[in-house]
């Protein structure tokens, strides 16, 4: 699948940092909530390239993938046959009421114009006690000091309080809120590249010059082990407002 800047894809060296930053959330929650995923009916709303839906298919009873992009739908159907891939609008989920146990929505809510409508739709299709799992860039660190997202594909970014309010206003209970942070090795990589591997990548992506070999080697070496996921009520955890991405576990009562 071609890179457009709107989604991340696996297997591209220059994209590996962003891919691993997304992948770690799938891996962490699949492990953290293993008993809930086992035998569950799962919807991934906005599944993009489809690698995450395929990971979920390792443990769930069934996985429905949904995306508005027809190109993504065709790609997922061809590459990940275990995923029941469908085309549809996230503002009007094409599923019956109370039809799934888990809705997964990672790095998508910031792309939507009517975020409240989408979350209400997630509540509608969830069975009582079902989970909405959501991740999104933390506005405070992703686009600091501006209400206009730096990413042109984003409509509205959220901080921790705004994400919590969005979920609770739709009648969901937020059971946990986590942050994604750079671990020790990524902080060393940050230091090697002017203090921020993110800024170094953005600068290079906006240039026509080739990627420096040392920068590309560091990016290609990153794994999910280089990220930490912490809950800020835990002992010695970092403040949620310092996180790179927010990860929420919400329950339909």
C-alpha positions as CSV (number, residue, x, y, z in Angstrom):
1,X,0.0,0.0,0.0
2,X,1.4,3.4,-1.0
3,X,2.3,6.0,1.6
4,X,0.1,9.0,1.6
5,X,0.8,10.5,5.0
6,X,-2.7,9.6,6.1
7,X,-1.9,6.1,7.4
8,X,1.1,4.1,8.4
9,X,2.1,0.9,6.7
10,X,4.5,-1.9,7.7
11,X,7.7,-2.8,5.8
12,X,9.0,0.6,4.9
13,X,12.2,1.7,6.6
14,X,11.5,5.4,6.5
15,X,8.0,4.7,8.1
16,X,9.2,2.3,10.8
17,X,9.1,4.7,13.7
18,X,5.4,5.6,13.1
19,X,4.5,2.0,12.4
20,X,6.1,0.7,15.6
21,X,4.5,3.5,17.6
22,X,1.1,2.3,16.3
23,X,1.9,-1.4,16.6
24,X,2.9,-1.2,20.3
25,X,-0.7,-0.2,21.2
26,X,-2.1,-3.3,19.5
27,X,0.4,-5.6,21.1
28,X,0.0,-4.1,24.6
29,X,-3.8,-4.2,24.7
30,X,-4.0,-7.6,23.1
31,X,-1.8,-8.8,26.0
32,X,-3.4,-6.6,28.7
33,X,-6.9,-7.6,27.7
34,X,-6.2,-11.2,26.5
35,X,-9.2,-12.6,28.3
36,X,-11.5,-10.1,26.7
37,X,-10.3,-10.6,23.2
38,X,-10.4,-14.4,23.4
39,X,-13.6,-15.5,21.6
40,X,-14.8,-11.9,21.1
41,X,-16.5,-10.4,18.1
42,X,-14.4,-7.3,17.2
43,X,-14.9,-4.3,15.0
44,X,-11.9,-2.3,13.9
45,X,-13.4,1.0,12.8
46,X,-11.0,2.7,10.5
47,X,-8.6,-0.2,10.0
48,X,-6.4,1.4,7.4
49,X,-3.7,-1.0,6.0
50,X,-5.2,-3.9,8.0
51,X,-2.2,-5.2,9.9
52,X,-3.8,-4.5,13.2
53,X,-7.1,-6.3,12.4
54,X,-5.0,-9.3,11.3
55,X,-3.2,-9.3,14.7
56,X,-6.5,-9.3,16.4
57,X,-7.7,-12.2,14.3
58,X,-5.1,-14.3,16.0
59,X,-7.2,-14.4,19.1
60,X,-10.7,-13.1,18.4
61,X,-13.7,-15.2,17.3
62,X,-14.2,-12.8,14.4
63,X,-12.9,-9.5,13.2
64,X,-14.8,-7.0,11.1
65,X,-12.6,-4.3,9.4
66,X,-14.2,-1.1,8.3
67,X,-12.8,1.8,6.3
68,X,-14.1,4.6,4.1
69,X,-11.3,4.3,1.6
70,X,-12.1,1.9,-1.1
71,X,-8.4,1.4,-1.9
72,X,-7.8,0.3,1.7
73,X,-10.8,-2.0,1.6
74,X,-9.5,-3.8,-1.5
75,X,-6.0,-4.0,-0.1
76,X,-7.2,-5.6,3.2
77,X,-9.4,-8.1,1.4
78,X,-6.5,-9.2,-0.8
79,X,-3.8,-9.3,1.9
80,X,-5.7,-10.3,5.1
81,X,-8.4,-12.8,4.3
82,X,-9.1,-13.6,7.9
83,X,-10.6,-10.0,8.3
84,X,-14.2,-9.6,7.3
85,X,-13.5,-6.3,5.4
86,X,-16.3,-3.9,4.7
87,X,-16.6,-0.4,3.2
88,X,-18.5,2.2,5.2
89,X,-18.8,5.5,6.9
90,X,-17.7,5.6,10.5
91,X,-20.4,8.2,11.3
92,X,-23.0,5.5,10.4
93,X,-21.5,2.1,11.3
94,X,-23.1,-0.6,9.1
95,X,-23.7,-3.0,12.0
96,X,-26.8,-3.8,14.1
97,X,-27.3,-2.6,17.6
98,X,-25.3,-4.6,20.3
99,X,-23.5,-6.8,17.7
100,X,-19.9,-6.7,18.8
101,X,-17.9,-7.1,22.1
102,X,-15.0,-4.8,21.3
103,X,-14.6,-1.8,19.0
104,X,-10.9,-0.9,18.2
105,X,-10.2,2.6,17.0
106,X,-6.5,3.4,16.9
107,X,-5.1,6.7,15.5
108,X,-8.4,7.5,13.7
109,X,-10.6,9.8,15.9
110,X,-8.4,12.8,15.1
111,X,-9.3,12.3,11.4
112,X,-13.0,12.5,11.9
113,X,-15.2,15.6,11.5
114,X,-18.0,14.4,13.8
115,X,-16.2,12.7,16.6
116,X,-19.2,12.7,19.0
117,X,-21.4,11.0,16.4
118,X,-18.8,8.3,15.8
119,X,-18.4,7.5,19.5
120,X,-22.2,7.4,19.9
121,X,-22.2,4.8,17.0
122,X,-19.6,2.8,18.8
123,X,-21.7,2.7,21.9
124,X,-24.7,1.6,19.8
125,X,-23.0,-1.4,18.3
126,X,-21.3,-2.5,21.5
127,X,-23.0,-5.2,23.7
128,X,-23.5,-4.2,27.3
129,X,-20.2,-4.5,29.1
130,X,-18.4,-4.2,25.7
131,X,-15.1,-2.2,25.3
132,X,-14.2,0.7,23.1
133,X,-10.4,0.8,22.8
134,X,-9.1,4.1,21.4
135,X,-5.8,5.7,20.8
136,X,-5.0,9.2,19.4
137,X,-2.1,11.6,19.3
138,X,-1.9,13.8,22.4
139,X,-2.6,17.3,21.2
140,X,-0.3,18.8,23.9
141,X,2.8,17.2,22.5
142,X,1.8,16.5,18.9
143,X,0.7,20.0,18.0
144,X,1.8,22.2,20.9
145,X,0.7,25.8,21.2
146,X,-1.8,25.6,18.3
147,X,-5.4,24.7,17.7
148,X,-4.6,23.8,14.1
149,X,-3.2,20.3,13.7
150,X,0.2,20.1,12.1
151,X,-0.9,17.0,10.2
152,X,-3.1,18.1,7.3
153,X,-5.2,14.9,7.6
154,X,-6.3,15.7,11.1
155,X,-9.4,17.6,11.9
156,X,-9.3,17.9,15.7
157,X,-6.7,16.6,18.1
158,X,-7.4,15.9,21.7
159,X,-5.7,16.1,25.1
160,X,-6.4,13.6,27.9
161,X,-9.3,15.7,29.4
162,X,-10.9,16.2,26.0
163,X,-10.7,12.5,25.1
164,X,-12.2,11.6,28.5
165,X,-15.0,14.1,28.0
166,X,-15.7,12.8,24.4
167,X,-16.1,9.3,25.7
168,X,-18.2,10.0,28.8
169,X,-20.5,12.4,26.9
170,X,-21.5,9.4,24.8
171,X,-22.5,7.4,27.8
172,X,-19.3,5.3,28.1
173,X,-17.3,4.8,31.3
174,X,-13.5,5.4,31.0
175,X,-11.9,2.6,33.0
176,X,-8.3,3.4,32.1
177,X,-6.2,6.1,30.3
178,X,-2.6,5.4,29.3
179,X,0.1,7.3,27.7
180,X,2.7,6.2,25.1
181,X,6.2,7.5,25.7
182,X,9.7,7.0,24.4
183,X,11.6,4.4,26.3
184,X,15.3,4.7,27.3
185,X,16.8,3.6,23.9
186,X,14.5,6.0,22.0
187,X,15.5,8.8,24.3
188,X,19.2,8.0,23.4
189,X,18.2,8.2,19.7
190,X,16.5,11.5,20.3
191,X,19.7,12.9,21.7
192,X,21.7,11.7,18.7
193,X,19.4,13.6,16.3
194,X,19.2,17.1,17.8
195,X,16.9,16.2,20.7
196,X,13.9,14.8,18.8
197,X,13.8,11.9,16.3
198,X,10.3,13.1,15.4
199,X,11.5,16.6,14.4
200,X,14.5,15.0,12.5
201,X,12.1,12.8,10.5
202,X,9.7,15.7,9.7
203,X,12.6,17.9,8.5
204,X,13.8,15.1,6.3
205,X,10.4,14.3,4.9
206,X,9.9,17.9,3.9
207,X,13.2,17.9,2.0
208,X,14.1,16.4,-1.4
209,X,17.5,15.4,0.0
210,X,18.3,11.7,0.7
211,X,17.8,10.4,4.2
212,X,21.2,10.4,6.1
213,X,22.4,6.9,6.7
214,X,22.6,7.2,10.4
215,X,19.1,8.6,10.8
216,X,17.6,5.9,8.5
217,X,19.5,3.2,10.4
218,X,18.2,4.4,13.7
219,X,14.6,4.6,12.5
220,X,14.8,1.1,10.9
221,X,16.1,-0.3,14.2
222,X,13.2,0.7,16.3
223,X,10.9,-2.0,17.8
224,X,7.9,-1.9,20.0
225,X,10.2,-2.5,23.0
226,X,11.5,1.0,22.5
227,X,8.2,2.5,23.7
228,X,6.6,2.6,27.1
229,X,2.9,2.5,27.9
230,X,2.1,3.9,31.3
231,X,-1.0,4.9,33.4
232,X,-0.3,8.1,35.2
233,X,-1.9,6.9,38.5
234,X,0.8,4.2,38.7
235,X,3.9,4.8,40.9
236,X,6.7,6.6,39.1
237,X,4.7,7.0,35.9
238,X,5.1,10.1,33.7
239,X,2.4,12.7,33.6
240,X,-0.3,11.9,31.0
241,X,0.1,15.3,29.5
242,X,3.7,14.5,28.6
243,X,2.7,11.4,26.5
244,X,3.0,11.1,22.8
245,X,-0.3,9.2,22.3
246,X,-3.3,8.6,24.5
247,X,-4.8,5.2,24.9
248,X,-8.3,4.8,26.5
249,X,-10.2,1.8,27.6
250,X,-13.9,2.6,27.8
251,X,-16.8,0.4,28.7
252,X,-20.4,0.5,27.6
253,X,-22.4,0.1,30.9
